[in-house]
Amino acid sequence: MAEGATRRTVLATGAAAVVAPVAACGGGGSTSGGGELGKTSDIPEGGGKIFKDQKVVVTQPKKGDFKAFSAICTHLGCTVSRVADGTIDCPCHGSKFHVADGSVAHGPAKRPLPAKSIKVEGNSIKLT
């Protein structure tokens, strides 16, 4: 340790160095309302689409029924990578979530994906 530095000072400085890069990884996408995510025709029936910039996944479990969830896995915070076979899948540790309600289909995640508010106007899907 440098002269005059305490263990607490060194630990606090080290923690700040670790935290700062993580905070910078948040990306520039906004999850605030008003912006169009996409068109209803972009969302396959029984599947979904991930909007990485907004960190949202929109699904259509059955024709005309659109749902939205956070695209951030509740296990360790990875971004989900695909929607297939009725589930929203996380690439990091294999968690899967049901497209209909975001509930856990397969762990290690124990909590569902949080729902997001969307509005469908005509063929447009907007985050509210």
MMTF fields as JSON, N, C-alpha, C and O atoms, coordinates in Angstrom:
{
  "mmtfVersion": "1.0.0",
  "mmtfProducer": "UNKNOWN",
  "numBonds": 511,
  "numAtoms": 512,
  "numGroups": 128,
  "numChains": 1,
  "numModels": 1,
  "chainsPerModel": [1],
  "groupsPerChain": [128],
  "chainIdList": ["A"],
  "bondAtomList": [4, 2, 8, 6, 12, 10, 16, 14, 20, 18, 24, 22, 28, 26, 32, 30, 36, 34, 40, 38, 44, 42, 48, 46, 52, 50, 56, 54, 60, 58, 64, 62, 68, 66, 72, 70, 76, 74, 80, 78, 84, 82, 88, 86, 92, 90, 96, 94, 100, 98, 104, 102, 108, 106, 112, 110, 116, 114, 120, 118, 124, 122, 128, 126, 132, 130, 136, 134, 140, 138, 144, 142, 148, 146, 152, 150, 156, 154, 160, 158, 164, 162, 168, 166, 172, 170, 176, 174, 180, 178, 184, 182, 188, 186, 192, 190, 196, 194, 200, 198, 204, 202, 208, 206, 212, 210, 216, 214, 220, 218, 224, 222, 228, 226, 232, 230, 236, 234, 240, 238, 244, 242, 248, 246, 252, 250, 256, 254, 260, 258, 264, 262, 268, 266, 272, 270, 276, 274, 280, 278, 284, 282, 288, 286, 292, 290, 296, 294, 300, 298, 304, 302, 308, 306, 312, 310, 316, 314, 320, 318, 324, 322, 328, 326, 332, 330, 336, 334, 340, 338, 344, 342, 348, 346, 352, 350, 356, 354, 360, 358, 364, 362, 368, 366, 372, 370, 376, 374, 380, 378, 384, 382, 388, 386, 392, 390, 396, 394, 400, 398, 404, 402, 408, 406, 412, 410, 416, 414, 420, 418, 424, 422, 428, 426, 432, 430, 436, 434, 440, 438, 444, 442, 448, 446, 452, 450, 456, 454, 460, 458, 464, 462, 468, 466, 472, 470, 476, 474, 480, 478, 484, 482, 488, 486, 492, 490, 496, 494, 500, 498, 504, 502, 508, 506],
  "bondOrderList": [1, 1, 1, 1, 1, 1, 1, 1, 1, 1, 1, 1, 1, 1, 1, 1, 1, 1, 1, 1, 1, 1, 1, 1, 1, 1, 1, 1, 1, 1, 1, 1, 1, 1, 1, 1, 1, 1, 1, 1, 1, 1, 1, 1, 1, 1, 1, 1, 1, 1, 1, 1, 1, 1, 1, 1, 1, 1, 1, 1, 1, 1, 1, 1, 1, 1, 1, 1, 1, 1, 1, 1, 1, 1, 1, 1, 1, 1, 1, 1, 1, 1, 1, 1, 1, 1, 1, 1, 1, 1, 1, 1, 1, 1, 1, 1, 1, 1, 1, 1, 1, 1, 1, 1, 1, 1, 1, 1, 1, 1, 1, 1, 1, 1, 1, 1, 1, 1, 1, 1, 1, 1, 1, 1, 1, 1, 1],
  "groupList": [{"groupName": "MET", "atomNameList": ["N", "CA", "C", "O"], "elementList": ["N", "C", "C", "O"], "formalChargeList": [0, 0, 0, 0], "bondAtomList": [1, 0, 2, 1, 3, 2], "bondOrderList": [1, 1, 2], "singleLetterCode": "M", "chemCompType": "L-PEPTIDE LINKING"}, {"groupName": "ALA", "atomNameList": ["N", "CA", "C", "O"], "elementList": ["N", "C", "C", "O"], "formalChargeList": [0, 0, 0, 0], "bondAtomList": [1, 0, 2, 1, 3, 2], "bondOrderList": [1, 1, 2], "singleLetterCode": "A", "chemCompType": "L-PEPTIDE LINKING"}, {"groupName": "GLU", "atomNameList": ["N", "CA", "C", "O"], "elementList": ["N", "C", "C", "O"], "formalChargeList": [0, 0, 0, 0], "bondAtomList": [1, 0, 2, 1, 3, 2], "bondOrderList": [1, 1, 2], "singleLetterCode": "E", "chemCompType": "L-PEPTIDE LINKING"}, {"groupName": "GLY", "atomNameList": ["N", "CA", "C", "O"], "elementList": ["N", "C", "C", "O"], "formalChargeList": [0, 0, 0, 0], "bondAtomList": [1, 0, 2, 1, 3, 2], "bondOrderList": [1, 1, 2], "singleLetterCode": "G", "chemCompType": "PEPTIDE LINKING"}, {"groupName": "THR", "atomNameList": ["N", "CA", "C", "O"], "elementList": ["N", "C", "C", "O"], "formalChargeList": [0, 0, 0, 0], "bondAtomList": [1, 0, 2, 1, 3, 2], "bondOrderList": [1, 1, 2], "singleLetterCode": "T", "chemCompType": "L-PEPTIDE LINKING"}, {"groupName": "ARG", "atomNameList": ["N", "CA", "C", "O"], "elementList": ["N", "C", "C", "O"], "formalChargeList": [0, 0, 0, 0], "bondAtomList": [1, 0, 2, 1, 3, 2], "bondOrderList": [1, 1, 2], "singleLetterCode": "R", "chemCompType": "L-PEPTIDE LINKING"}, {"groupName": "VAL", "atomNameList": ["N", "CA", "C", "O"], "elementList": ["N", "C", "C", "O"], "formalChargeList": [0, 0, 0, 0], "bondAtomList": [1, 0, 2, 1, 3, 2], "bondOrderList": [1, 1, 2], "singleLetterCode": "V", "chemCompType": "L-PEPTIDE LINKING"}, {"groupName": "LEU", "atomNameList": ["N", "CA", "C", "O"], "elementList": ["N", "C", "C", "O"], "formalChargeList": [0, 0, 0, 0], "bondAtomList": [1, 0, 2, 1, 3, 2], "bondOrderList": [1, 1, 2], "singleLetterCode": "L", "chemCompType": "L-PEPTIDE LINKING"}, {"groupName": "PRO", "atomNameList": ["N", "CA", "C", "O"], "elementList": ["N", "C", "C", "O"], "formalChargeList": [0, 0, 0, 0], "bondAtomList": [1, 0, 2, 1, 3, 2], "bondOrderList": [1, 1, 2], "singleLetterCode": "P", "chemCompType": "L-PEPTIDE LINKING"}, {"groupName": "CYS", "atomNameList": ["N", "CA", "C", "O"], "elementList": ["N", "C", "C", "O"], "formalChargeList": [0, 0, 0, 0], "bondAtomList": [1, 0, 2, 1, 3, 2], "bondOrderList": [1, 1, 2], "singleLetterCode": "C", "chemCompType": "L-PEPTIDE LINKING"}, {"groupName": "SER", "atomNameList": ["N", "CA", "C", "O"], "elementList": ["N", "C", "C", "O"], "formalChargeList": [0, 0, 0, 0], "bondAtomList": [1, 0, 2, 1, 3, 2], "bondOrderList": [1, 1, 2], "singleLetterCode": "S", "chemCompType": "L-PEPTIDE LINKING"}, {"groupName": "LYS", "atomNameList": ["N", "CA", "C", "O"], "elementList": ["N", "C", "C", "O"], "formalChargeList": [0, 0, 0, 0], "bondAtomList": [1, 0, 2, 1, 3, 2], "bondOrderList": [1, 1, 2], "singleLetterCode": "K", "chemCompType": "L-PEPTIDE LINKING"}, {"groupName": "ASP", "atomNameList": ["N", "CA", "C", "O"], "elementList": ["N", "C", "C", "O"], "formalChargeList": [0, 0, 0, 0], "bondAtomList": [1, 0, 2, 1, 3, 2], "bondOrderList": [1, 1, 2], "singleLetterCode": "D", "chemCompType": "L-PEPTIDE LINKING"}, {"groupName": "ILE", "atomNameList": ["N", "CA", "C", "O"], "elementList": ["N", "C", "C", "O"], "formalChargeList": [0, 0, 0, 0], "bondAtomList": [1, 0, 2, 1, 3, 2], "bondOrderList": [1, 1, 2], "singleLetterCode": "I", "chemCompType": "L-PEPTIDE LINKING"}, {"groupName": "PHE", "atomNameList": ["N", "CA", "C", "O"], "elementList": ["N", "C", "C", "O"], "formalChargeList": [0, 0, 0, 0], "bondAtomList": [1, 0, 2, 1, 3, 2], "bondOrderList": [1, 1, 2], "singleLetterCode": "F", "chemCompType": "L-PEPTIDE LINKING"}, {"groupName": "GLN", "atomNameList": ["N", "CA", "C", "O"], "elementList": ["N", "C", "C", "O"], "formalChargeList": [0, 0, 0, 0], "bondAtomList": [1, 0, 2, 1, 3, 2], "bondOrderList": [1, 1, 2], "singleLetterCode": "Q", "chemCompType": "L-PEPTIDE LINKING"}, {"groupName": "HIS", "atomNameList": ["N", "CA", "C", "O"], "elementList": ["N", "C", "C", "O"], "formalChargeList": [0, 0, 0, 0], "bondAtomList": [1, 0, 2, 1, 3, 2], "bondOrderList": [1, 1, 2], "singleLetterCode": "H", "chemCompType": "L-PEPTIDE LINKING"}, {"groupName": "ASN", "atomNameList": ["N", "CA", "C", "O"], "elementList": ["N", "C", "C", "O"], "formalChargeList": [0, 0, 0, 0], "bondAtomList": [1, 0, 2, 1, 3, 2], "bondOrderList": [1, 1, 2], "singleLetterCode": "N", "chemCompType": "L-PEPTIDE LINKING"}],
  "groupTypeList": [0, 1, 2, 3, 1, 4, 5, 5, 4, 6, 7, 1, 4, 3, 1, 1, 1, 6, 6, 1, 8, 6, 1, 1, 9, 3, 3, 3, 3, 10, 4, 10, 3, 3, 3, 2, 7, 3, 11, 4, 10, 12, 13, 8, 2, 3, 3, 3, 11, 13, 14, 11, 12, 15, 11, 6, 6, 6, 4, 15, 8, 11, 11, 3, 12, 14, 11, 1, 14, 10, 1, 13, 9, 4, 16, 7, 3, 9, 4, 6, 10, 5, 6, 1, 12, 3, 4, 13, 12, 9, 8, 9, 16, 3, 10, 11, 14, 16, 6, 1, 12, 3, 10, 6, 1, 16, 3, 8, 1, 11, 5, 8, 7, 8, 1, 11, 10, 13, 11, 6, 2, 3, 17, 10, 13, 11, 7, 4],
  "groupIdList": [1, 2, 3, 4, 5, 6, 7, 8, 9, 10, 11, 12, 13, 14, 15, 16, 17, 18, 19, 20, 21, 22, 23, 24, 25, 26, 27, 28, 29, 30, 31, 32, 33, 34, 35, 36, 37, 38, 39, 40, 41, 42, 43, 44, 45, 46, 47, 48, 49, 50, 51, 52, 53, 54, 55, 56, 57, 58, 59, 60, 61, 62, 63, 64, 65, 66, 67, 68, 69, 70, 71, 72, 73, 74, 75, 76, 77, 78, 79, 80, 81, 82, 83, 84, 85, 86, 87, 88, 89, 90, 91, 92, 93, 94, 95, 96, 97, 98, 99, 100, 101, 102, 103, 104, 105, 106, 107, 108, 109, 110, 111, 112, 113, 114, 115, 116, 117, 118, 119, 120, 121, 122, 123, 124, 125, 126, 127, 128],
  "secStructList": [7, 7, 6, 6, 7, 7, 2, 2, 2, 2, 2, 2, 2, 2, 2, 2, 2, 2, 2, 2, 2, 2, 2, 2, 6, 6, 7, 1, 7, 7, 7, 7, 6, 6, 7, 3, 3, 3, 3, 4, 4, 4, 1, 7, 6, 6, 7, 3, 3, 3, 3, 4, 4, 4, 6, 3, 3, 3, 3, 3, 3, 3, 6, 6, 3, 3, 3, 3, 3, 3, 1, 5, 7, 6, 6, 6, 7, 7, 5, 7, 7, 3, 3, 3, 6, 6, 3, 3, 3, 7, 6, 6, 6, 7, 7, 3, 3, 3, 6, 6, 6, 7, 7, 3, 3, 3, 1, 1, 7, 7, 1, 7, 7, 7, 5, 7, 7, 3, 3, 3, 3, 6, 6, 3, 3, 3, 3, 7],
  "xCoordList": [0.84, 0.0, 0.888, 1.952, 0.455, 1.202, 1.164, 0.225, 2.211, 2.286, 1.08, 0.737, 0.441, -0.707, -2.028, -3.084, -2.002, -3.244, -3.724, -2.936, -4.995, -5.573, -6.181, -6.406, -6.44, -7.093, -8.434, -8.783, -9.193, -10.493, -10.351, -11.151, -9.356, -9.134, -8.822, -9.365, -7.958, -7.573, -8.783, -8.999, -9.567, -10.751, -11.785, -12.358, -12.038, -13.021, -12.603, -13.431, -11.308, -10.802, -10.917, -11.321, -10.565, -10.67, -12.109, -12.373, -13.044, -14.461, -14.975, -15.74, -14.562, -15.0, -14.479, -15.177, -13.259, -12.679, -13.453, -13.581, -13.971, -14.743, -16.151, -16.664, -16.781, -18.163, -18.292, -19.243, -17.369, -17.481, -17.63, -18.518, -16.797, -16.973, -18.303, -18.89, -18.788, -20.064, -21.194, -22.064, -21.193, -22.228, -22.189, -23.227, -21.011, -20.884, -21.424, -21.627, -21.668, -22.146, -23.649, -24.187, -24.341, -25.793, -26.354, -27.527, -25.578, -26.07, -26.857, -27.223, -27.116, -27.77, -29.263, -29.939, -29.806, -31.23, -32.067, -31.668, -33.214, -34.101, -35.265, -35.755, -35.703, -36.883, -38.07, -39.109, -37.92, -39.041, -40.069, -39.77, -41.26, -42.372, -42.363, -41.558, -43.297, -43.541, -42.949, -43.491, -41.866, -41.216, -41.807, -42.221, -41.834, -42.31, -41.237, -40.077, -41.621, -40.708, -40.648, -39.571, -41.818, -41.882, -43.312, -44.222, -43.484, -44.8, -45.31, -44.523, -46.609, -47.183, -46.747, -46.594, -46.55, -46.125, -44.703, -44.301, -43.931, -42.569, -42.57, -41.558, -43.704, -43.78, -44.509, -45.72, -43.808, -44.466, -45.432, -45.17, -46.528, -47.483, -46.803, -46.183, -46.93, -46.283, -44.82, -44.149, -44.32, -42.919, -42.776, -43.626, -41.703, -41.461, -40.234, -39.58, -39.934, -38.771, -38.133, -38.82, -36.807, -36.049, -35.629, -35.064, -35.914, -35.501, -34.365, -34.594, -33.133, -31.968, -31.724, -31.379, -31.897, -31.63, -32.544, -32.127, -33.799, -34.767, -34.811, -35.508, -34.062, -34.029, -35.417, -35.813, -36.15, -37.52, -37.685, -37.11, -38.471, -38.861, -40.382, -41.093, -40.871, -42.312, -42.685, -42.034, -43.738, -44.198, -45.647, -46.372, -46.031, -47.418, -47.804, -47.77, -48.173, -48.479, -49.592, -49.528, -50.598, -51.652, -52.03, -51.773, -52.62, -52.895, -53.547, -54.601, -52.891, -53.427, -53.208, -53.619, -52.57, -52.318, -50.83, -50.005, -50.492, -49.102, -48.742, -49.493, -47.581, -47.065, -45.658, -44.989, -45.213, -43.84, -43.232, -43.899, -41.946, -41.201, -39.813, -39.328, -39.191, -37.791, -36.978, -37.26, -35.974, -35.092, -33.878, -32.924, -33.92, -32.821, -33.181, -34.14, -32.407, -32.661, -32.598, -31.726, -33.535, -33.604, -32.599, -32.506, -31.851, -30.846, -29.607, -29.308, -28.882, -27.674, -27.569, -26.5, -28.67, -28.683, -28.2, -27.954, -28.059, -27.701, -28.912, -30.051, -28.657, -29.745, -30.161, -29.315, -31.462, -31.948, -31.55, -31.371, -31.412, -30.856, -31.79, -31.567, -32.829, -33.725, -35.081, -35.246, -36.051, -37.39, -37.669, -37.7, -37.873, -38.077, -38.844, -38.683, -39.668, -40.394, -41.175, -41.253, -41.753, -42.606, -41.875, -42.493, -40.562, -39.817, -38.895, -38.499, -38.576, -37.599, -36.346, -36.37, -35.245, -34.076, -32.89, -32.569, -32.249, -31.047, -29.825, -29.792, -28.825, -27.658, -26.648, -25.811, -26.718, -25.669, -25.693, -24.67, -26.828, -26.896, -28.089, -28.379, -28.786, -29.846, -31.238, -32.133, -31.446, -32.797, -33.724, -33.32, -34.972, -36.003, -37.266, -37.585, -37.983, -39.189, -40.324, -40.1, -41.542, -42.71, -43.068, -43.072, -43.371, -43.727, -45.058, -45.288, -45.938, -47.279, -47.285, -48.069, -46.401, -46.469, -45.108, -45.05, -44.021, -42.685, -42.268, -41.187, -43.112, -42.773, -41.63, -41.377, -40.952, -39.8, -40.261, -41.082, -39.713, -39.974, -38.85, -39.068, -37.628, -36.457, -35.434, -35.1, -34.935, -33.965, -32.585, -32.362, -31.667, -31.578, -32.367, -32.511, -32.881, -33.679, -34.839, -35.428, -35.157, -36.269, -37.427, -38.547, -37.148, -38.176, -38.536, -37.676, -39.789, -40.208, -39.577, -39.066, -39.622, -39.213, -40.263, -41.456, -39.866, -40.846, -41.597, -41.005, -42.896, -43.717, -43.398, -43.065, -43.5, -43.343, -44.671, -45.427, -44.943, -46.196, -46.026, -45.154, -46.888, -46.894, -48.311, -49.284, -48.401, -49.69, -49.64, -48.706, -50.668, -50.76, -51.793, -52.965, -51.335, -52.217, -52.096, -51.076, -53.144, -53.083, -52.023, -52.105, -51.012, -49.918, -48.668, -47.606, -48.788, -47.644, -47.639, -48.669, -46.467, -46.292, -45.414, -44.287, -45.948, -45.227, -45.004, -45.866, -43.831, -43.52, -44.153, -43.966, -44.911, -45.582, -44.961, -45.409],
  "yCoordList": [-1.181, 0.0, 1.248, 1.255, 2.28, 3.541, 4.202, 4.016, 4.979, 5.669, 6.584, 7.333, 6.534, 7.391, 6.817, 7.345, 5.752, 5.151, 4.124, 3.328, 4.142, 3.149, 2.043, 2.206, 0.933, -0.184, 0.264, -0.104, 1.054, 1.54, 2.401, 2.259, 3.282, 4.138, 3.292, 3.536, 2.304, 1.443, 0.646, 0.549, 0.081, -0.693, 0.188, -0.214, 1.374, 2.275, 2.685, 2.73, 2.988, 3.385, 2.221, 2.408, 1.02, -0.17, -0.46, -0.827, -0.304, -0.544, 0.444, 0.071, 1.705, 2.713, 2.377, 2.586, 1.859, 1.503, 0.357, 0.301, -0.56, -1.68, -1.242, -1.673, -0.407, 0.012, 0.914, 0.775, 1.822, 2.789, 2.136, 2.539, 1.136, 0.535, -0.19, -0.18, -0.818, -1.508, -0.525, -0.801, 0.618, 1.625, 2.149, 2.506, 2.2, 2.707, 1.744, 2.133, 0.483, -0.514, -0.462, -1.306, 0.482, 0.541, 0.768, 0.472, 1.282, 1.514, 2.799, 3.378, 3.24, 4.518, 4.426, 5.45, 3.189, 3.044, 3.507, 3.377, 4.042, 4.534, 3.578, 3.01, 3.4, 2.584, 3.462, 2.962, 4.773, 5.657, 5.567, 5.112, 5.997, 5.808, 6.711, 7.635, 6.407, 7.264, 6.789, 7.098, 6.056, 5.656, 4.383, 3.477, 4.343, 3.128, 2.061, 2.311, 0.884, -0.247, -0.902, -1.194, -1.124, -1.815, -1.951, -1.305, -2.801, -3.069, -4.417, -5.31, -4.549, -5.824, -6.955, -8.098, -6.628, -7.642, -8.142, -9.17, -7.416, -7.832, -8.949, -9.622, -9.143, -10.083, -11.346, -11.303, -12.468, -13.693, -14.255, -14.191, -14.793, -15.439, -16.635, -17.46, -16.715, -17.785, -17.502, -18.314, -16.347, -16.001, -14.578, -14.068, -13.941, -12.576, -11.989, -12.62, -10.767, -10.051, -9.269, -8.672, -9.286, -8.566, -7.209, -7.129, -6.151, -4.797, -4.444, -3.913, -4.749, -4.631, -3.214, -3.012, -2.225, -0.839, -0.398, 0.347, -0.865, -0.494, -1.514, -1.313, -2.609, -3.687, -4.246, -4.458, -4.483, -4.976, -6.139, -6.138, -7.114, -8.183, -8.136, -8.092, -8.146, -8.134, -9.5, -10.01, -10.078, -11.386, -11.295, -10.345, -12.324, -12.476, -13.939, -14.761, -14.249, -15.647, -16.247, -17.414, -15.444, -15.874, -14.678, -13.532, -14.938, -13.908, -12.667, -12.742, -11.53, -10.253, -9.928, -8.861, -10.823, -10.62, -10.331, -11.244, -9.057, -8.645, -8.381, -7.742, -8.883, -8.718, -8.143, -8.306, -7.474, -6.962, -7.222, -7.142, -7.535, -7.841, -7.229, -6.908, -7.073, -6.668, -7.733, -8.923, -7.318, -8.259, -8.6, -9.217, -8.198, -8.456, -9.643, -9.587, -10.705, -11.929, -11.633, -10.904, -12.212, -11.989, -12.835, -12.713, -13.681, -14.481, -13.64, -13.389, -13.202, -12.413, -11.189, -10.589, -10.809, -9.551, -9.593, -8.541, -10.757, -10.844, -10.439, -10.51, -10.016, -9.695, -10.982, -11.72, -11.249, -12.439, -12.353, -11.259, -13.508, -13.495, -14.016, -13.757, -14.744, -15.26, -15.617, -15.817, -15.689, -16.142, -17.305, -17.135, -18.492, -19.682, -20.736, -20.867, -21.474, -22.603, -22.208, -22.977, -21.006, -20.577, -20.015, -19.744, -19.835, -19.28, -18.144, -18.042, -17.301, -16.231, -16.761, -17.085, -16.851, -17.577, -16.67, -15.747, -16.96, -16.248, -17.103, -18.293, -16.507, -17.278, -17.574, -18.464, -16.847, -16.955, -18.259, -18.937, -18.61, -19.805, -20.697, -21.64, -20.404, -21.29, -21.029, -21.849, -19.916, -19.624, -19.411, -18.893, -19.822, -19.65, -19.141, -19.518, -18.267, -17.644, -17.835, -17.772, -18.069, -18.257, -16.96, -15.884, -17.073, -15.883, -15.286, -14.094, -16.081, -15.607, -14.676, -13.729, -14.945, -14.158, -13.838, -13.22, -14.245, -13.962, -14.831, -14.641, -15.79, -16.661, -17.604, -17.857, -18.115, -18.986, -20.345, -21.021, -20.73, -22.057, -23.013, -24.216, -22.459, -23.265, -22.366, -21.299, -22.801, -22.021, -22.074, -22.725, -21.367, -21.058, -19.833, -19.648, -18.994, -17.842, -18.34, -19.385, -17.574, -17.938, -16.949, -17.254, -15.755, -14.715, -14.496, -14.621, -14.171, -13.914, -12.631, -11.804, -12.484, -11.226, -10.183, -10.458, -9.002, -7.955, -7.516, -7.36, -7.322, -6.85, -5.396, -4.627, -5.026, -3.645, -3.215, -4.046, -1.942, -1.421, -1.004, -0.207, -1.569, -1.199, -0.841, -1.183, -0.141, 0.215, -0.135, 0.234, -0.856, -1.205, -0.288, -0.289, 0.493, 1.4, 1.043, 1.31, 0.44, -0.029, -1.095, -2.13, -0.853, -1.804, -1.394, -1.99, -0.395, 0.15, -0.302, -0.278, -0.709, -1.079, -0.018, 0.217, 0.623, 1.697, 1.335, 0.74, 1.703, 1.573, 2.738, 3.886, 2.467, 3.553, 3.8, 4.682],
  "zCoordList": [0.0, 0.0, 0.0, 0.618, -0.681, -0.721, 0.653, 1.427, 0.934, 2.216, 2.39, 1.475, 3.535, 3.831, 3.347, 3.695, 2.554, 2.067, 3.074, 3.586, 3.352, 4.252, 3.414, 2.215, 4.047, 3.362, 2.797, 1.675, 3.558, 3.116, 1.851, 0.926, 1.796, 0.628, -0.591, -1.668, -0.44, -1.557, -2.039, -3.247, -1.145, -1.528, -2.208, -3.221, -1.681, -2.276, -3.672, -4.583, -3.851, -5.163, -6.135, -7.283, -5.684, -6.536, -6.926, -8.071, -5.996, -6.286, -7.316, -8.204, -7.207, -8.174, -9.558, -10.55, -9.638, -10.935, -11.569, -12.792, -10.754, -11.281, -11.663, -12.696, -10.866, -11.104, -12.32, -13.089, -12.509, -13.603, -14.979, -15.729, -15.355, -16.676, -16.821, -17.903, -15.76, -15.835, -16.111, -16.937, -15.43, -15.644, -17.067, -17.625, -17.659, -19.021, -20.052, -21.202, -19.673, -20.624, -20.827, -21.543, -20.235, -20.293, -21.671, -21.893, -22.616, -23.961, -24.035, -23.013, -25.244, -25.425, -25.611, -25.7, -25.673, -25.927, -24.765, -23.608, -25.068, -24.026, -23.859, -24.836, -22.638, -22.403, -22.045, -21.613, -22.223, -21.929, -23.043, -24.147, -22.748, -23.659, -24.868, -24.99, -25.762, -26.902, -28.201, -29.262, -28.165, -29.403, -29.982, -29.259, -31.32, -31.969, -31.894, -32.223, -31.466, -31.441, -32.817, -33.336, -33.394, -34.674, -35.131, -34.612, -36.107, -36.685, -36.176, -35.862, -36.101, -35.665, -36.596, -36.167, -37.865, -38.838, -38.58, -39.126, -37.744, -37.378, -36.334, -36.14, -35.665, -34.538, -34.977, -35.196, -35.112, -35.554, -34.504, -33.303, -34.974, -34.065, -33.405, -34.076, -32.069, -31.305, -30.999, -30.363, -31.451, -31.244, -30.764, -30.035, -31.173, -30.749, -31.396, -32.226, -31.0, -31.515, -30.375, -29.546, -30.354, -29.336, -29.907, -30.998, -29.153, -29.507, -28.547, -27.46, -28.971, -28.077, -27.594, -26.429, -28.468, -28.053, -26.916, -26.029, -26.946, -25.91, -24.77, -23.775, -24.925, -23.92, -23.651, -22.505, -24.749, -24.674, -25.654, -26.742, -25.253, -26.167, -26.291, -25.287, -27.524, -27.786, -28.353, -29.266, -27.799, -28.253, -28.733, -28.439, -29.482, -29.92, -29.68, -30.596, -28.428, -28.081, -28.948, -29.334, -29.247, -30.17, -31.041, -30.675, -32.151, -33.149, -32.538, -31.907, -32.743, -32.292, -30.821, -30.363, -30.071, -28.639, -28.436, -28.479, -28.215, -28.1, -26.647, -25.909, -26.252, -24.891, -24.994, -26.015, -23.943, -23.911, -22.543, -21.512, -22.57, -21.351, -21.439, -22.524, -20.292, -20.269, -20.988, -20.854, -21.746, -22.434, -21.567, -22.041, -20.303, -19.379, -18.489, -17.719, -18.603, -17.834, -16.334, -15.863, -15.608, -14.164, -13.391, -12.169, -14.075, -13.384, -13.074, -11.907, -14.114, -13.873, -14.767, -14.871, -15.416, -16.154, -17.589, -18.179, -18.161, -19.582, -20.421, -19.959, -21.649, -22.57, -23.273, -23.778, -23.306, -23.995, -25.467, -26.004, -26.114, -27.467, -28.552, -29.735, -28.168, -29.199, -28.616, -27.412, -29.532, -29.19, -30.136, -31.355, -29.557, -30.376, -29.595, -28.382, -30.296, -29.692, -28.441, -27.483, -28.454, -27.355, -26.151, -25.122, -26.265, -25.138, -25.582, -26.743, -24.61, -24.753, -24.074, -22.886, -24.826, -24.347, -24.029, -24.778, -22.897, -22.48, -22.838, -22.524, -23.489, -23.911, -22.798, -22.947, -21.703, -20.686, -19.892, -19.789, -19.339, -18.496, -18.825, -18.089, -19.933, -20.402, -19.866, -20.067, -19.193, -18.72, -19.911, -20.952, -19.733, -20.76, -20.083, -18.956, -20.806, -20.275, -21.281, -22.49, -20.784, -21.646, -22.375, -21.776, -23.689, -24.476, -24.041, -24.247, -23.446, -23.086, -21.879, -21.829, -20.892, -19.658, -19.039, -17.976, -19.678, -19.156, -17.99, -17.432, -17.609, -16.483, -16.86, -18.038, -15.844, -16.058, -16.581, -15.961, -17.737, -18.305, -17.923, -17.775, -17.762, -17.424, -16.75, -17.266, -15.591, -14.835, -15.461, -16.481, -14.818, -13.399, -12.925, -11.716, -13.822, -13.366, -12.515, -12.791, -11.475, -10.594, -10.691, -10.283, -11.238, -11.356, -12.818, -13.689, -13.098, -14.479, -15.03, -14.275, -16.339, -16.956, -16.611, -16.748, -16.171, -15.863, -17.122, -18.19, -16.98, -18.096, -18.396, -17.495, -19.658, -20.112, -20.731, -21.235, -20.689, -21.217, -22.674, -23.017, -23.521, -24.933, -25.346, -24.673, -26.474, -27.043, -28.527, -29.239, -28.974, -30.386, -31.019, -30.642, -31.99, -32.73, -34.21, -34.846, -34.74, -36.119, -36.236, -35.575, -37.081, -37.275, -36.481, -36.654, -35.626, -34.909, -33.438, -32.764, -32.965, -31.554, -30.92, -31.354, -29.879, -29.198, -27.747, -27.1, -27.241, -25.836, -25.114, -25.517, -24.038, -23.322, -21.961, -21.229]
}
